[in-house]
């Protein structure tokens, strides 16, 4: 069975963020990248949508992915608002003009799509709450408008019900993570036709590792399970993206985990995967 990885980071190794980044401090480490692609091929992964990085590792990876029969897409780097989450993987902006400059820069570097960091990440030390500030609706709409003009779809890293609603209203085509969604979010998904990439693996794989409270992690998963299943049953397209490379989500193995977790919930990601494949490529 061919598998789709709709949200990964080839720069990461699933264990040590700092070590992974330092590996490429003198430029993309091609031997490492080829090792990742070999692992993906071993697990029958034929499509990989990267979340980007500011060290051009994903950009380099795209040059050689075809040798492994992998359809590889990348935003080159993520774009975030300075003061918010995103410096790990991208470049920040202060103003709308700065944001436009970064979108054009990504386009000129060959980005297949644009990745926006809409909100922060899950803070499991604070009960699973969302860290940091989020982008405003006005900024999101302007970003989507610019990207649409450049023939680029937008991938949105976002958590928190209100933040998800803003991202959907602005026209973002895929919601990455989407933790703490509520029933109203489902309605907006259906109105917009956007895809949900729920990335279950980076949370579920934390269970038992001792990094965070299992009770907190289980609570987050339980809340998300009901909403995600409801969304799927009502017709929201759900895609398989494991956030592979993140802690406890090894390349290749994480994708297999994500398929397994979706299957446990009765979710078939094929429709969502195909939509991602069709939308997240340059159209200009």
C-alpha positions as CSV (number, residue, x, y, z in Angstrom):
1,X,0.0,0.0,0.0
2,X,1.3,3.4,-1.0
3,X,1.3,5.9,1.9
4,X,1.0,9.7,2.0
5,X,2.9,11.8,4.5
6,X,1.1,15.1,4.4
7,X,3.0,16.8,7.2
8,X,6.6,16.0,7.9
9,X,10.0,17.6,8.5
10,X,12.9,15.7,6.9
11,X,15.4,17.9,8.8
12,X,14.3,16.2,12.1
13,X,15.2,12.7,13.3
14,X,12.5,12.1,15.9
15,X,14.9,12.3,18.8
16,X,17.0,15.4,19.2
17,X,16.0,18.7,17.7
18,X,19.3,20.5,18.5
19,X,21.4,17.6,17.1
20,X,19.2,17.4,14.0
21,X,19.7,21.1,13.3
22,X,23.4,21.1,14.0
23,X,23.8,18.2,11.5
24,X,23.1,20.8,8.8
25,X,24.9,23.8,10.2
26,X,27.4,23.7,7.3
27,X,24.8,23.1,4.7
28,X,22.3,20.3,4.0
29,X,23.7,16.9,4.9
30,X,22.9,14.9,1.8
31,X,23.9,11.5,3.3
32,X,21.3,12.1,6.1
33,X,18.6,13.2,3.7
34,X,19.2,10.1,1.6
35,X,18.9,8.0,4.7
36,X,15.5,9.6,5.4
37,X,14.3,8.9,1.9
38,X,15.5,5.3,2.1
39,X,13.4,4.9,5.3
40,X,10.4,6.5,3.6
41,X,10.7,4.2,0.6
42,X,11.0,1.2,3.0
43,X,7.6,2.1,4.4
44,X,6.0,2.6,1.0
45,X,5.7,6.4,1.3
46,X,5.3,7.9,-2.1
47,X,4.2,11.4,-1.2
48,X,5.8,13.7,1.3
49,X,4.7,17.3,2.1
50,X,7.3,18.9,4.2
51,X,6.7,21.7,6.7
52,X,9.9,23.5,5.7
53,X,13.0,24.8,7.5
54,X,15.2,27.8,7.4
55,X,18.4,25.8,6.6
56,X,17.2,24.7,3.1
57,X,17.3,21.1,4.0
58,X,13.8,20.4,2.5
59,X,14.7,22.5,-0.5
60,X,17.7,20.3,-1.1
61,X,15.7,17.2,-0.4
62,X,13.3,18.0,-3.2
63,X,16.2,17.9,-5.7
64,X,16.8,14.2,-5.0
65,X,13.4,12.9,-3.8
66,X,12.6,11.7,-7.3
67,X,15.5,9.2,-7.2
68,X,13.4,7.4,-4.5
69,X,10.1,7.7,-6.4
70,X,8.8,10.2,-3.8
71,X,6.5,13.1,-4.8
72,X,8.0,15.7,-2.5
73,X,6.6,19.1,-1.8
74,X,8.0,21.9,0.4
75,X,7.2,25.5,1.3
76,X,11.0,25.9,1.6
77,X,10.5,27.7,5.0
78,X,7.7,28.6,7.3
79,X,6.5,32.2,7.8
80,X,5.6,33.5,11.3
81,X,4.9,36.7,13.1
82,X,7.9,37.9,15.2
83,X,7.1,37.3,18.8
84,X,5.0,34.2,18.0
85,X,5.8,30.6,17.4
86,X,7.8,29.6,14.3
87,X,11.4,30.6,14.6
88,X,12.4,26.9,14.7
89,X,11.5,26.4,11.1
90,X,11.1,29.8,9.4
91,X,11.5,33.5,9.0
92,X,9.6,36.1,10.8
93,X,7.8,39.3,9.8
94,X,6.8,42.5,11.6
95,X,4.5,44.1,9.0
96,X,2.3,43.0,6.1
97,X,5.0,44.3,3.7
98,X,7.5,42.1,5.4
99,X,5.2,39.1,5.2
100,X,4.7,39.7,1.4
101,X,8.5,39.9,1.0
102,X,8.8,36.5,2.6
103,X,6.1,35.0,0.5
104,X,7.8,36.2,-2.6
105,X,11.1,35.0,-1.4
106,X,9.7,31.5,-0.8
107,X,8.2,31.6,-4.2
108,X,11.4,32.6,-5.9
109,X,13.2,29.8,-4.0
110,X,10.8,27.3,-5.6
111,X,8.2,26.9,-2.9
112,X,5.3,24.6,-3.9
113,X,3.0,26.3,-1.3
114,X,3.3,28.6,1.7
115,X,3.2,27.6,5.3
116,X,1.9,30.1,7.8
117,X,2.4,29.7,11.6
118,X,-1.1,30.8,12.7
119,X,-0.8,30.0,16.4
120,X,1.5,28.4,18.9
121,X,1.9,24.8,19.9
122,X,0.4,22.6,22.6
123,X,1.9,23.3,26.0
124,X,1.5,20.0,27.9
125,X,3.1,21.5,31.0
126,X,0.1,23.8,31.1
127,X,-2.6,21.2,30.6
128,X,-2.3,21.2,26.9
129,X,-3.1,24.8,26.3
130,X,-2.0,26.7,23.3
131,X,1.2,28.7,23.7
132,X,1.8,32.3,22.5
133,X,-0.2,34.8,20.4
134,X,-2.0,34.0,17.1
135,X,-2.2,35.9,13.8
136,X,-5.2,38.2,13.3
137,X,-7.9,37.5,10.8
138,X,-6.9,40.6,8.8
139,X,-3.3,39.4,8.5
140,X,-4.5,35.9,7.5
141,X,-6.8,37.2,4.8
142,X,-4.0,39.4,3.4
143,X,-1.6,36.5,3.4
144,X,-4.0,34.2,1.6
145,X,-4.8,36.9,-0.9
146,X,-1.1,37.4,-1.7
147,X,-0.5,33.7,-1.9
148,X,-3.5,33.1,-4.2
149,X,-2.2,35.8,-6.5
150,X,1.1,33.9,-6.7
151,X,-0.7,30.6,-7.4
152,X,0.2,29.1,-4.0
153,X,-2.0,27.4,-1.5
154,X,-1.6,28.0,2.2
155,X,-0.8,25.4,4.8
156,X,-1.7,26.6,8.3
157,X,-0.1,25.5,11.6
158,X,-2.9,26.2,14.0
159,X,-4.4,25.1,17.4
160,X,-7.3,26.5,19.4
161,X,-10.9,26.7,18.2
162,X,-11.0,30.4,17.6
163,X,-7.7,30.4,15.7
164,X,-8.8,27.5,13.5
165,X,-12.0,29.4,12.7
166,X,-10.0,32.5,11.7
167,X,-7.7,30.4,9.5
168,X,-10.6,28.7,7.7
169,X,-12.5,32.0,7.3
170,X,-9.3,33.5,5.7
171,X,-9.2,30.7,3.1
172,X,-6.3,28.5,4.4
173,X,-6.6,25.2,2.6
174,X,-5.2,22.8,5.1
175,X,-5.4,22.9,8.9
176,X,-2.3,21.3,10.5
177,X,-2.8,19.9,14.0
178,X,-6.1,21.6,14.8
179,X,-6.1,20.7,18.5
180,X,-9.0,22.0,20.6
181,X,-11.3,22.3,17.7
182,X,-15.0,22.4,18.6
183,X,-18.3,21.6,16.8
184,X,-18.6,25.0,15.2
185,X,-15.2,24.4,13.5
186,X,-16.7,21.4,11.8
187,X,-19.4,23.6,10.1
188,X,-16.7,26.0,8.8
189,X,-14.6,23.1,7.5
190,X,-17.6,22.0,5.5
191,X,-18.4,25.5,4.2
192,X,-14.8,26.0,3.0
193,X,-13.8,22.5,1.8
194,X,-10.5,22.7,3.7
195,X,-8.6,19.6,4.7
196,X,-7.8,18.6,8.3
197,X,-4.3,17.1,8.9
198,X,-4.8,16.2,12.6
199,X,-1.2,14.9,13.3
200,X,-2.2,12.4,16.0
201,X,1.2,10.7,16.3
202,X,3.2,13.5,17.9
203,X,0.7,13.5,20.8
204,X,-0.2,9.9,21.1
205,X,3.4,8.8,20.9
206,X,4.2,10.8,24.0
207,X,2.3,8.3,26.1
208,X,4.6,6.4,28.4
209,X,7.7,8.3,27.5
210,X,7.8,10.3,30.7
211,X,8.3,13.6,29.0
212,X,4.8,14.9,30.0
213,X,2.0,13.8,32.2
214,X,0.2,10.9,30.6
215,X,-3.1,12.1,32.2
216,X,-2.8,15.4,30.4
217,X,-1.9,13.8,27.1
218,X,-4.7,11.3,27.4
219,X,-7.1,14.2,28.1
220,X,-6.1,16.1,25.0
221,X,-6.5,12.9,22.9
222,X,-9.9,12.1,24.3
223,X,-11.3,15.6,23.6
224,X,-9.9,15.6,20.1
225,X,-11.1,12.1,19.3
226,X,-14.8,12.9,19.4
227,X,-14.5,16.1,17.4
228,X,-12.3,14.5,14.7
229,X,-14.6,11.5,14.3
230,X,-17.6,13.8,14.1
231,X,-15.9,15.9,11.5
232,X,-15.0,12.9,9.3
233,X,-18.4,11.4,9.5
234,X,-20.0,14.7,8.4
235,X,-17.7,14.9,5.4
236,X,-14.6,16.9,6.4
237,X,-11.7,15.5,4.4
238,X,-9.0,14.2,6.8
239,X,-5.4,13.6,5.6
240,X,-2.6,11.6,7.0
241,X,0.2,13.7,8.4
242,X,2.3,12.4,11.3
243,X,4.6,15.4,11.9
244,X,7.3,12.9,11.4
245,X,10.7,13.9,12.6
246,X,9.2,15.5,15.7
247,X,9.9,13.9,19.1
248,X,9.0,10.2,19.2
249,X,7.8,10.2,15.6
250,X,10.6,8.6,13.5
251,X,10.7,9.1,9.8
252,X,8.7,6.4,8.0
253,X,7.6,4.7,11.2
254,X,5.6,7.8,12.2
255,X,3.7,7.7,9.0
256,X,2.7,4.1,9.7
257,X,1.7,5.1,13.2
258,X,-0.6,7.9,11.9
259,X,-2.3,5.5,9.5
260,X,-2.9,3.1,12.3
261,X,-4.3,5.8,14.6
262,X,-6.7,7.1,12.0
263,X,-7.8,3.5,11.2
264,X,-8.5,3.0,14.9
265,X,-10.9,5.9,14.7
266,X,-12.5,4.5,11.5
267,X,-11.0,7.3,9.4
268,X,-9.8,6.6,5.8
269,X,-7.4,9.4,4.8
270,X,-7.4,8.7,1.1
271,X,-9.8,11.5,0.1
272,X,-7.9,14.1,2.2
273,X,-4.6,12.9,0.9
274,X,-5.6,13.3,-2.7
275,X,-6.9,16.8,-2.1
276,X,-3.6,17.7,-0.5
277,X,-1.7,16.3,-3.5
278,X,-3.9,18.2,-5.9
279,X,-3.9,21.5,-4.1
280,X,-0.4,21.9,-2.7
281,X,1.6,22.5,-5.9
282,X,2.5,25.7,-7.7
283,X,-0.1,26.8,-10.2
284,X,1.4,30.1,-11.4
